[in-house]
């Protein structure tokens, strides 16, 4: 019972803040936390977790109350490189980081 979020346009450092909170929680508690969390990227984690729970219910006939988060890994992915022009024909680098989310659920 897995779900993946690939090439998400947010830095892994920001995603890991919320991922640390919901790691090793039950799926229902984590969904309710993510739904009302004040962070913008909590919505992204909510979608991935909701997808994993839906996969477990539909494909494996599991109960939502029996599921908990076994592993939640946030990996860095491609870095888009952009530049910002400044004086004297120079440029400052802008790094737009992306992330991958690997989420695995397990039955208690």
C-alpha positions as CSV (number, residue, x, y, z in Angstrom):
1,X,0.0,0.0,0.0
2,X,2.1,2.8,-1.4
3,X,1.7,6.1,-3.0
4,X,4.2,8.4,-4.6
5,X,4.4,12.1,-5.4
6,X,7.0,12.9,-8.0
7,X,8.7,16.1,-9.2
8,X,6.8,18.3,-6.7
9,X,7.9,22.0,-7.1
10,X,8.7,22.6,-3.4
11,X,12.0,22.2,-1.6
12,X,12.5,19.0,0.4
13,X,13.5,21.0,3.5
14,X,10.1,22.5,3.7
15,X,8.3,19.2,3.2
16,X,10.3,17.5,5.8
17,X,9.0,19.9,8.5
18,X,5.5,18.5,8.2
19,X,6.6,15.0,7.4
20,X,8.3,14.7,10.8
21,X,5.1,15.4,12.6
22,X,2.9,12.8,10.8
23,X,5.5,10.0,10.6
24,X,4.5,6.8,12.5
25,X,0.9,8.1,13.1
26,X,-2.3,6.4,12.2
27,X,-3.6,7.4,8.7
28,X,-6.9,8.9,10.1
29,X,-5.0,11.2,12.5
30,X,-2.5,12.2,9.9
31,X,-5.3,13.1,7.4
32,X,-7.1,15.2,9.9
33,X,-3.9,17.0,10.9
34,X,-2.9,17.7,7.3
35,X,-6.3,19.0,6.4
36,X,-6.1,21.9,8.8
37,X,-2.3,22.4,9.0
38,X,-1.3,26.0,8.5
39,X,1.5,25.1,6.0
40,X,1.0,25.4,2.3
41,X,2.7,22.1,1.4
42,X,0.6,20.2,3.9
43,X,-2.0,20.0,1.1
44,X,0.5,18.2,-1.1
45,X,1.2,15.6,1.6
46,X,-2.6,15.3,2.2
47,X,-3.2,14.3,-1.4
48,X,-0.4,11.7,-1.4
49,X,-1.6,10.2,1.9
50,X,-5.3,10.2,0.8
51,X,-4.2,8.4,-2.4
52,X,-2.4,5.7,-0.3
53,X,-5.4,5.2,1.9
54,X,-7.7,5.0,-1.1
55,X,-5.4,2.4,-2.7
56,X,-5.4,0.3,0.5
57,X,-9.2,0.4,0.8
58,X,-9.9,-0.2,-2.9
59,X,-7.1,-2.7,-3.9
60,X,-6.4,-4.6,-0.6
61,X,-9.8,-4.3,1.2
62,X,-8.4,-2.8,4.3
63,X,-10.1,-0.6,6.9
64,X,-9.0,3.0,7.2
65,X,-8.9,2.8,11.0
66,X,-6.3,0.0,10.9
67,X,-3.7,1.8,8.7
68,X,-0.7,3.7,9.9
69,X,2.2,5.3,8.2
70,X,5.1,2.8,8.0
71,X,7.5,5.0,6.2
72,X,7.5,8.6,4.8
73,X,10.6,9.6,2.8
74,X,11.1,13.0,1.2
75,X,13.9,12.9,-1.4
76,X,15.4,15.8,-3.4
77,X,14.9,15.6,-7.1
78,X,15.8,17.9,-10.1
79,X,17.0,21.4,-9.4
80,X,16.0,24.0,-12.0
81,X,18.6,26.6,-12.4
82,X,17.6,30.2,-13.2
83,X,19.4,33.5,-13.0
84,X,18.5,37.0,-11.9
85,X,20.3,39.8,-13.7
86,X,22.1,42.3,-11.6
87,X,24.4,45.3,-12.3
88,X,27.6,45.1,-14.3
89,X,26.4,42.3,-16.6
90,X,26.4,39.8,-13.8
91,X,23.8,37.3,-12.7
92,X,22.8,35.7,-9.4
93,X,21.8,32.1,-9.4
94,X,18.3,31.0,-8.4
95,X,17.8,27.3,-7.6
96,X,14.3,26.0,-7.8
97,X,14.3,22.7,-6.0
98,X,11.9,19.8,-6.4
99,X,11.0,16.8,-4.3
100,X,9.8,13.2,-4.4
101,X,7.5,11.8,-1.7
102,X,7.5,8.0,-1.0
103,X,4.7,7.0,1.4
104,X,4.0,3.4,2.6
105,X,1.1,2.3,4.8
106,X,0.9,-0.8,6.9
107,X,-1.9,-2.5,8.9
108,X,-1.6,-2.4,12.7
